[in-house]
Amino acid sequence: MKANRAAWVKNRKGIVTQMHYARNRVMTGEMRFAAGREGLNPEFVRSEVARGRMIIPANIRHLSLEPAAIGIAASCKINANLGNSSVTSEIGTELEKMRVAIRAGADAVMDLSTGGDILGIRRAIIQASPVPVGTVPIYEALHRAGSVGKLTADGILEVIESQAREGVDFMTIHAGILSRHIPLARKRLTGIVSRGGAILAQWMLERGEENPLYRNFEKICKIFRQYDVAFSLGDGLRPGCLHDASDRAQFAELKVLGALTRLAWKYEVQVMVEGPGHIPFNQIEMNVRKQRKLCSNAPFYVLGPLVTDIAAGYDHINSAIGGTMAGYAGAAMLCYVTPKEHLGLPDIRDVREGVIAHKIAAHAVDIARGRKGARDRDERMAEARFRFDWEKQFECALDPETARAMHDETLPGESYKEAAYCSMCGPDFCPMSISRKAFGKHCGSRKAGRKAGRRSPAAIGV
């Protein structure tokens, strides 16, 4: 694949995006690789990328990349945010967070570093990461400038181009927040909670000028198509609490993001659109439908959504609940939230717990969507449970290490390998053990389950 990508760069001095090749009916190595991972027909993947309903973030400079497809027709993906703050963390820690996140199942990572050795951390992550890497370039631009007042459009564009050259696969660009939207945010309970959105709002208020990312959007498109960087159009006005959800500010920006999506497509640049935020559970489906309509079915990448404001310390669970609904309604990728959300910079343990929680959500989405093969692992787990095959159960678990440790806390040593029970019921009250004795060979296999008349997702209207 690397050789093919290098040849494209050598032979085509202009546009090298997956969308460009897809629209010209060229089947790239990235499309074939992603299709193989998804169990999809490569031609179908090509057509989805051509339409903009699927993206394959694949910067030509990211040589260690194993391409992934993000879109409604692909499996639900999750992203893990990494990066230091001006207060804490360094390169070694962020690299370990990345490794832990990927081992736990992250499909993409974002470096959100805001202080210290931003350049060194990003380069190390890109070099080591087999999954797509994203950034928010306004952070480095502000770090370089020193203050919002010293930010310039040229300085921001310089950072964007340098990150593209380094191999960043997708960038959050907050081009949808405009000066006319700022008064709408004044009516909110928590104002603007996006860091990028707040930086640009302050810049517009101080200068009395329009958002420089919006004014220079076509210049950014021209940079992106040279390296195949995908837009992750940022929601600078995402709601930061339930009170502010689904308000005029949020949807005014979303409408602009839809227009920018179609403009980027004219340059044959790939796009996904970022979404909220804090949203009551009953409003999530409406938000996803609205995004798909306004943004012409570009993939939706959601932060959560968090369905309550009072889960401090447990916001990874809060977010996974909302993410499951969002994914089922049509979101293509879930941005993880960790237990430290709203409280501090996540450590390695927080990263792992956040990824696992959202991997469960994404897997639940794939099952609910009726995706081919999504339930295979679940059925292997069910069989292993009925047979008391503990090793197979640990193997099937999303987090084998934790599953094994929890089991061995109360049933330690070698005994668990033969025990037809766990410490919950013991040998005399285990219902599965009783069922095995009562039903014998007529129970405990997927074949038996099919004979019992289990219906497929399509049969129940999913």
N, C-alpha and C positions, 0 to 999 in steps of 0.2 A: 504493500500500500504506500509506503514512504516513497518508493521509487516512482510510482505513478504520480503522486502528488508533486514531486519535484519536477517531473516532466511537464506537467500542466503549467507550472510557474514559468518554466523555461520557454515554452512554446507560445504562451498567451501572456502578453505584457499587460493586458487590460483586466477584465473582470474574471475572478477565479472563484466565485461563490457557488455553493451547491445549488442555489436557485437558478443561477445562470446556466449551469450544465443541465439541470433538470428540464428547464424550459426549452433547451436545445436538443432534448432527447439523448443526452450523453449520460450513460450509466457510470457513475464514479465508484471507486473502491469504497468510499465512505458509505454510499448508499447500499452497496452489496453487504458490507460488514454489518451495518445497522439492521438491514432486513434479516440477515441470518440470526442475529441476536433476538429479534422480535418474533421470528417465525412467520414473517410476512413475505409476500412476493416482491422481489426487488423492483419490478416495474411499477407495482402499486406504490411503493415507497417513493420512487422517482416522481410519480404523478402527484402525490401529496405534497412533496417539496415544491414542485412547480406551481401548485395552487397556493402555497403559503400556509396550508393547514398543518404542515409538519416542518420542523427544522432539524438540521444536523449541524450543531455548532462545531466547526472544525477549522480553526485557523491554520493556514498552510505552514506556519512557523512552529506549531505545537507538534513536534515530531514523535512524542511518546504517547500521543492520543489514541485511544480506542473509541471510535465514534459512537455516539448514542443518538437515537431519534426521540424527539420530543413533539408530541402531537396527540390529538384525540384518538387516532387510529393505533397509536403505540401504547405500550404498557405505561402506567402512571409512574412518573419519575419523582425523585426527591433530590433536593439540593441542600447541602450543608454549608453554612456560613462559617468562615474562618477569619483570621486576622487579628492583629493586636490593637491596642488603644494607645493613646499618648501616656497612659498610666502604667501599663504592664504588658508583658509577653515579648518573646523574641523568636528568631528563625527556627531554632530547634523545637520549641514548643509548638509552633504553628505547623511545622512539618509532621510532628507526631499526631496532632489533631487531624490533619489530612489523612494520614494512614489509618487512624482509628475510624474515621468517618467512612472511608472507602471499604474497609473490612466489614463494617457494620451494614453496608448496603447503599451508601450515597451514590447517586448517578451523576452528580455534578458538585463542584465546590466553588464558592466565591471567596475571594480574598478581600475583606473589608477593612484592611489595615488603615489606621488614621494617624499613626505616629511612628517615631523611631525609624528603623531601616525598612521603609515601605518598599523600596525598589528591590532590596535583597530578598525580602520575604516573598514577594511576588515571583521573582525569577526562580527561586528555589522551588516554589510550589508548581510552577509551570513545568519545570524540568523533571520533577518527580511524579507528576500526576498523570495517570492513564485516563482520567475522566475529564470532561470539559471544565475549563476554569473561567470564572467570571470575575469582573471587578466593577467598582463604581468610580470612574476616573475623577469625578469632582472632588473626591477626598484627597487624592494626591495633588490635584491642582491647588486646593486650599492650603495643603501642607507646604507646598513650594512657595505660594504667595505670602503666607504668613498671616493674612487676615482677609476677610470677605471684601473689604474695601479695595484691596490690592489685586483682586482677581481680575483677569482680562480674558476676553474671548480668545485671543491668540494663545494665551497661556493654557487655557483649557484644551484647545485643539492640539497643541503641542503634546500635552499629556496623553490625549486620546491616540494620537499617531504613534507615540513611543510605546504605549502599551500594546497596540496592534502589532507593531514590529516584533515585540517580545514573544508574542504567541497567545495572547488572551483570546479566548474563543467567543465570549459574549460579554457585553458591557451594559450596565444599567445607565441609561441616558434619560435624565429627567427633563425632557423637552416639552412635556405636555402642560406643565404648570405655567400659566401666563399671568401677566400683571393684573388683568381684569378678574382673575380668580381669587386674588389675595383678600379682597374685602369679604368674600364669601367665607373664608376661613376664620375671619375675626369673630364670627358668630358661634364658633365651636367651643366645646367644653375643654378640649385639649389642643386646640390650634393645629399646627402642622407638626406631625410626629416623624416624618421622613427626614433624615439628616440632609439628604441631597435637596429635598424640597425646601427645607428651612433655609439652607445656605443660599439657594437661588432666590427665594422670596426676599431675604434681607438684601441681596445684591440689587434686585429690581427696585426695592423701596429706596435704597440709598442713592442709586444712580438715576432713577426715573426712566430707565430703559427697559426694553422687552428682554425676556429670557434669552441669553446668548446661545444656549443650546437649540432653542427653537429657531432663532434667526439664522443659525449656521447649520441647520439640519442637513441640507444637501451637501455641504462640505464634509460632514461626518459620513454621509452615505458614500461619498467618493473615496474616503479613507478605508471604510469597512470593506468595500468591494475589491480592494487591492489585496486583502489578506484573508477574506472570508470571515470577518467578525460579524456575529449576529447581534442585532439590537435586542436588548431586554428593556422595553420602554417602561421607565420607572413611573410609579404612581406617587408622585410627590405630595399629593393631597389624599393619601389613603387615610381612613378614619383610625384614630388611636384609641377610641372607646366606643361602646355601644351607642351612646348618645349621639355621636357624630356620624354613625353609619348611614350609607345610602343618601347622603345629603347633596345639595346642589353643587357644592365644591367638588366632591368626588366625581360626580357624573359629568360635570362640565369639563374636567380634565380628561376623562375617559373618551369623550367625544373627540377631543383634539388628538388623543393617542390613536384613535381609529383613522383619522385623516393622515397622520404621520406614518402609520402602517402602510397605507396604500401608496404614499409617496416613496417610502423605502423600497417597496416592491417595484416601482418604476425603475429603480437603480439596480434591481435584482439582488437586493440585500435581504437576508433572512431576518425575520422578526418574531419575537414573542412579546406578550404584553403582561406587565405585572399587575397584581390585584391586591385587594385589601387582606389583611388589616383586622380590625375588630368588627365583627358582623354578627347580629343575632342569628341563631340557627335558621329561623324561618325565612330569613332574607338571603341566604346564601345562593340558593338555586336561581332566584331572580337576578342576582348580581352576575352570575356566570352567563346566564342567557343574554343579559344586556351587553356584556363584553363581547360575546360571540357575534351579536348582531352589529354593534357599532364598529367592531374591529375586523369584520369580514372573515371570521373564523380563524384568525391567527391564534396560535397556541396561547393559552392562559396560564400564567405562572403565579400562584397565590401564596401569600404569607399567612399561613394558617388556613382559613381565618380563625381567630380566637372568638369563641362564642360566649364568653363571659369576661368581666374585668377583674374578678376577685380570686383568680387562681394562682396568685403569686407563689412561686416555688414549684408549681405543678403546671406551668403553662405549656409544657411539651404535650401533656395529656389534653389540655384545653384546645390546643392547636390541632392535634391529631383528630379530635372529634369534628371540628369544622372542616379540616382537610378532607376527611372521608366524604362528607357531603359535597364539597366543592368538586372533588374528583369524579364522583358519581354523576354530578350534573354536567361535567364536561371539561373541567380544568385538566391541563396536561401535565403540570409539574407542581409539586408542593415544596415550598421553602420551609425547612424545618425550623422549629422553635425549641429552645432548650429550657431546662428548669430554671436557668438564670435569667430568662427574659424579664426585662424591666428592673432587674436587680444587680447585674454586674456582668463582667466579661466571662463567657463560658470557659471552664477548664476542660481537660481531656475527658473526664467522666461525664460532664454535662453534654459534650458533643456526642458521645456514644449513646447516652440515654435519649437525646433528641432524635438521632438518626433511627434508632430502633422503634421509637414511638411512631414516627412518620412512615417507616417501612411497613409497619403493621397497617397503617391507614392506606398506603398505596396498594398493598396486597388486597385489602378488603375492597378497594375500588375495582381492581382487576377482576376479582371474583364477581362483584355486583354487575359489572359490565358484560359478564359472560365471555371474557377473553379466553381464547383457546389455551388449554393447559393450565390455567390459573389455579385450578383446584387440585391438581395432581399431587402436589406436596401435602395438602391438607388430608387427602385420602390415604396417602402413605402413612401420615401421622396417626390417623384413626385406626388403621390396621395394626400399626405398631402398639398403640395403646391397648387394643383388645387382646393382643398376644403377649402383653407385658414385655415387649422387646425394648428395654430401656435405652440401649445404645442407639437403636433406630430412632427412638423418640428424640433423643438429644440431637441426632444428625438432622432430623426434619425441622427442628425448632429454628426460628429466626435468630435466636440468640442462644446457641448451644452451651456456651460457657456458663451463663446464668442458670439455664435449665438444669444442668448437671449439678451445679453448686447448691441450688435450692433443694434438689432431691436428696443429695448426700448429707445435708445438714441433719436430717432426721432418720435417714436409712443409710448409714455410712458403710464403707468397706465393700467387700466382694458380694455381700448378701443380696444387694439390689439386682444383680444379674439374673438371679433365679426367682426373686420374690414376685409372686403373682398378686401384688398389692402395693400400695404406698402407705405412708404414715397417716394419711387422712382417714381411711376406713379400716386399715389393718386387714388381716387374713380372713376374718369371719364376716365382715360387713361390706366387702367390695362388690358392688353390683355387677361389674364386668366379669369377675370371677364366678359369680353365681350364674350369669348369663351363659358363660362358656360351658358350665356343667349342664345347664338346662337345654341349650340349643345345639351344643356340639358342633359338628361340621357345617351345619346350616347357617351359621352366622360368623361374621368376622372377616369377610373378604369383600373387595369391590365388586366382584362378580355377583355375590349374594345381594349386595346393595342395588345393583342394576335390576336383578330379578324382582326385587321388592317394589320396583316401579318408581324409583327416584326420577323426578322430572328435571329436564335441562333448564337453564336460565331462560332460553327462548320460549319454552313452554309456559313459563309463568309471566311472560310479558316484559322481561327486562330488555 
